[in-house]
Amino acid sequence: MAHRVLVIGSGGREHALAWKLAQSPHVKHVFVAPGNAGTANNGKISNSAVLVSNHTIVTQFCKDHNIGLVLVGEEALLAAGIVDDLRAAGVRCFGPSAKAAQLASNTSLTKAFLDRHGIPTARWKAFSNAQEACSSDFPARVVRARGPAARKEVTITASKEEACRAAQEIMQDRLFGEMVVIEELLQGEEISCSCFTDGVTIAPMPPAQAHKRLLDGDQGPNTGGMGAYCPVPQVGP
C-alpha cells in the first residue's frame, strides 16, 4: 500500500528528503510544509501551507489527508516537541523527541554531555555575561549562540577582540540568544558521520562533508550549510 508522507521544513535538506521519498513505490504523494520552489508541484511532490508551528493544526492535517508518516527536518520544530505531540496523537513520525533534540539545539548541554561521557571535544566554556565572555583565553576561538539555530550562528574569530565583539553582539543586542559558548578552534577536516537508530539498532550512513562557509576557499561567515558531498575521498575504510 502506498502512503502519503509529510515532510516538515523549507530547506535543501527537506527538498532532498522529498525527492528521494518520491522515488519509492511505497509512497503515493509527498507533501512538504512549507516547502520551497524546488518542492512546488514537482511530480509526486507538492507544498502545503499548513501552519507547522501549531502542532494541533499539523495533527489535524495529517488525519484529514491520511498521512502515513511525517518526517521533521527543521531543528527549531524538533526542539519545540513537534515529534512528541504528533506521536501522542497517534501520528507516525520520524525524528527525535524534544529531549533528544537538545543535542542539536543546546550547545552548552551538548558540550557538557560530551565531557560527561568522555567523548573528545574542543575545550569550551559557556557564558551568560558579555564581560566574562571577553576573558576567554583560547588561542583561536569559535563563538556559538545557544538556541535552535545555534549551529548556524557560529563565528570563527582570530583574536580575543573579535571573540569579544561577537559575544557582545549575541548577548547585548540579543541577536541569537542570551548565552554563548566559546570554544577552542580545531583545525582540519570536518566530517559528518550520521546514522539511523530506533534506540536498539544502529544503521550507519557513509561519511559526508558539508561546506559551510559562505564564500569560496573557506572564506566568509559560517552558514547552516552551503551544500554537501558524499562519498568523502579523504576518509578511508
N, C-alpha and C positions, 0 to 999 in steps of 0.2 A: 504494500500500500504506500502510495506517495504522500508525503506530508507537506504542509505549508510551514515555512520557517520564518521567524522574525529575527533579524539582526539589528541590534541597537547600537547606534553610533553614526558618525558622519565623515570619518577619515579614510585614509588609504587602507588601513587595517580592515575596516568593515567592508570596503569595496572588494578587497582580496577574498575575504570570507564568503561574501555573497557570490562572487564569481565562481569560486570552487564548489560551493554548495549547489549552485545551479547545474553543475555538470553531473550530479548524482541522479541516477534513476529513481532513488528513494525520495527525491524532493520534487514536489509538484510546482511550488512557487516560493520565491524568496521576497519577503517584504523587508525594506531597510528603513529604519526610523532614526533621525530624519533623513539620512542618506545624503548623497551629493550628486553632482552632474553625471558622474560615471555610473551611478546605480539607478538613474531615472529611466524607466521604460526600456530596459535592456533585456529583451527576450523573456526569460522566466523571472526576471528581477524587476521590482518597482519600488519606488519610495512611498513612505506613508507619513502623514502629518500628525500621527498620534503623539500626544504630549508625553514624552518619555520621562519627564521629571515627576509626573504624577503616576505613582505605581498602581493606584486603583484603576485609573483610566487604561493603563497598559494591560492590566489583568483582564479588564472587560473586553478590550480589543482582541486579545488572544482567544477568549471564549467565543466572541462574535464571529471571528474569522477561522475558527477551528485550527489554531496554531498548534502544531505538534511539538515544536521545540523553539526555544528562544536562546540566542547567543548574544551576550553582552560584551561589547568591546570597549566601551567608554569607561575610563577609570573612575571618573567622578561619580558615575551612577553605581558602579560596583561598591565604592566606598560608602555610598548612601544607602546600601542594603537592598537594591532592587532584586537581586537574586533571592535573598531571604523572603521577601514579600511575595514574589511570584511562586516560589516553591510552596509557601504556606497556603497559597490559594489553589494549589493543585496544578500549576502550570510547569511543565518540564523546562528546566533552564540550565544552560551550561555557563558556568562562571563561578568565581569564588564568592563565598559569603562575605558580608561586611567585615567580619573579624579577620578573615584571611586576607582580604583586600588591603588591609592596613600595611602589609609588607611592601606594597607599591605606593601607597598614598601617604604614609607617615615615615619620613626619612629617619628621624631620631629613634623611633620604635624599631625600625629595621636594623639600624646600626647596633642598637643595644641587643637585639636578638642574635645578631652575628657574633658579637663579643661573648654573649652568654653561652653560646653553643660551640665556641672555639672555631668558628668559620673565619678564615683570613679576610680582613678588610682594612682599608686605609685608616690611619689614625684620625680621630674626629672628636668634635665637641659641639654640643647644642647650646645655643644662646637665645635668651628672650629679651636681652638688653643690648642695645646697639653699642654702647661704650664698652661693655665686656667683650663683645664680638671683635672689636678692634684690637684686642690683646692677643689674638691667635698668633702663634709663633711658628707655624709650619712654613717651610721654605717656599713651597708653592701651594696654592690654595684653590679649593673648589667650594664655592658658596652655594648652598641649596636652600630654597624655601621649603617650608613644610606644608603639606596640603595635597589634595588630589591631583594638582597639576605640577607637583614638586619636581618630577623628573624632567619636565620641560624648562622649569625656571632655574636653570643652572648657569652660574657664571664662573668661568675659569679665569683666575687672576694671576698676574705675575709678580705682584708686590703686596706688602701688607696694606699699603694705602688704597690700592684697588679693591682689596677684600673688604676693607673698612667701608668704602663708599657703597659697595654692593649690599653689605649688611644693613647700612643705614637706609638705603632706598627701600629695601624689603620691609624693615620694621618701622621706620619713622613715617614713610609715605604709605605703608600698608599696601604695597603693590601686589604681593602674592601671599602674604601671611604675616603672622606675628612672631614667628620663630625661625631661626636659620640654623643650619648645620654647616660648620666649616670643617673641611677635611683636607687631608694631605692629597696632593695631586700625584697619581701614579702614572708613569709614562709607559707606553707600549700599546700593543694591540688590544682592542676591546672586542670580545666575542660573546654573543648571547647563546647560552645552552639551555634550551627550553624543553619541557616535557609535558605530557598529559598524565593526569593521575586522578583516580577516583578515591584516593585515600588508602588504597591497598596495592593496586597495580600501577607501575610506572612505565610509560611508553615514551622513550626519548626521541626528540627530533634532531635532525642534523644541525651542527653549529651554523650560526649565521652571523653576519656583521652588518650593523647599521652605520650609515654615515649621517652624523647628527649636526655637524657644523653647517651654518647657512651657506658659506661660500666654498669655492674650490680650494684644494690644498689644505683642508682642515683649518680654514680661517673663518672669522666672523663669529657671531653669537651662537650658542647652543640652541638646538631646536628639539622637538619631540622625536625627530627622525625625518631626514630628507629622503629616505629610501633604505633598502637593504638588499643584500645578495647572499645566495647560498647555492652550492657548497662554498666553503671558505678554504682556498688552497693552502693557507699558512697553518692550518690545523691538521696534523697527521692522524693516523688511526689511533 
